[in-house]
Every structure is written in C-alpha cells, then in structure tokens.
Amino acid sequence: MNQSVCAAPTKLATNERKMMAVRALAGAEPVSALAARHGVSRPLVYRQMHKADVALDDLSSTEQADDQSKVLFSLPVTKRWL
C-alpha cells in the first residue's frame, strides 16, 4: 500500500529544516520538489519558510541597532562622592 507523505512523517534535523527553508525562500527549488525530497508535506515547507522569513526580518530590524545605543545603567557622581 502506498502511504502519503503526511501519513509517515519523518524527523528532520534542525540544519536540514533550515536548509530546506532557505532553498524554498531563495526559489532555488519548487516547494513540492523540496517536500518530496525530504519526505515531508508542502505545508511543513511553508511553515519552515515562514519561520525563516520571520527570523530574517528580526535580524534586519532597526530595533536591534537601537538596543546597542541604549543606556544600560547610570552612575550619578556628586560633589560629596568626589
């Protein structure tokens, strides 16, 4: 009996999921071909693509640049302390 891809899910290593998502985002390979090659469903590939896209957006956000210029603490210096 021929089982569908969804009926027999396979565990992918983290790096395999990352590379699959990167290849899908880059358009290097069709989503259906990636899913078939890794033995997973297309919705899983789309979910991984979305996660990778969100991670890339987080990396390129300007909010991180603002974090580097924030004051971490202040040390008031008074005349008495000097």
C-alpha positions as CSV (number, residue, x, y, z in Angstrom):
1,M,0.0,0.0,0.0
2,N,1.3,3.4,-1.0
3,Q,1.2,5.8,2.0
4,S,1.0,9.6,1.6
5,V,3.8,11.8,2.8
6,C,1.6,13.1,5.7
7,A,0.9,9.5,6.9
8,A,4.5,8.8,7.5
9,P,6.2,11.9,8.9
10,T,10.0,11.9,9.2
11,K,12.1,13.7,11.7
12,L,14.3,16.3,10.1
13,A,17.4,17.6,11.8
14,T,17.4,21.3,12.6
15,N,20.0,22.0,10.0
16,E,18.0,20.1,7.3
17,R,14.9,22.2,8.2
18,K,17.0,25.4,7.9
19,M,18.5,24.5,4.6
20,M,15.1,23.4,3.2
21,A,13.6,26.8,4.3
22,V,16.5,28.8,2.8
23,R,16.2,26.9,-0.5
24,A,12.5,27.5,-0.6
25,L,12.8,31.2,0.2
26,A,15.5,31.6,-2.4
27,G,13.3,29.9,-5.0
28,A,16.2,27.6,-5.8
29,E,13.8,24.6,-5.9
30,P,10.0,24.3,-6.1
31,V,8.2,23.7,-2.7
32,S,6.7,20.5,-4.0
33,A,10.1,19.2,-5.0
34,L,11.7,20.1,-1.6
35,A,8.8,18.4,0.2
36,A,9.2,15.2,-1.9
37,R,13.0,15.1,-1.5
38,H,12.8,15.5,2.3
39,G,9.7,13.2,2.7
40,V,7.6,15.9,4.3
41,S,4.4,17.8,3.4
42,R,4.3,21.1,1.5
43,P,2.5,22.8,4.4
44,L,5.6,21.9,6.6
45,V,7.9,23.5,4.0
46,Y,5.7,26.6,4.0
47,R,5.7,26.7,7.8
48,Q,9.5,26.5,7.8
49,M,9.7,29.2,5.2
50,H,7.6,31.5,7.4
51,K,9.8,30.8,10.4
52,A,12.9,31.6,8.4
53,D,11.3,34.7,7.0
54,V,10.4,36.0,10.4
55,A,13.9,35.3,11.7
56,L,15.5,37.2,8.8
57,D,13.1,40.1,9.4
58,D,14.1,40.1,13.1
59,L,17.8,40.2,12.2
60,S,17.4,43.1,9.8
61,S,15.1,45.2,12.0
62,T,16.3,48.6,13.2
63,E,15.3,47.8,16.7
64,Q,18.5,45.9,17.3
65,A,20.6,48.9,16.2
66,D,18.7,50.9,18.8
67,D,19.4,48.4,21.5
68,Q,23.2,49.0,21.2
69,S,22.8,52.7,21.9
70,K,20.6,52.3,25.0
71,V,21.9,53.3,28.4
72,L,22.5,50.2,30.4
73,F,22.9,51.9,33.7
74,S,23.8,55.3,35.2
75,L,26.2,56.3,37.9
76,P,25.4,59.7,39.4
77,V,28.5,61.4,40.6
78,T,28.0,64.0,43.3
79,K,30.5,66.5,44.8
80,R,30.4,64.7,48.0
81,W,31.3,61.4,46.4
82,L,34.3,63.1,44.7
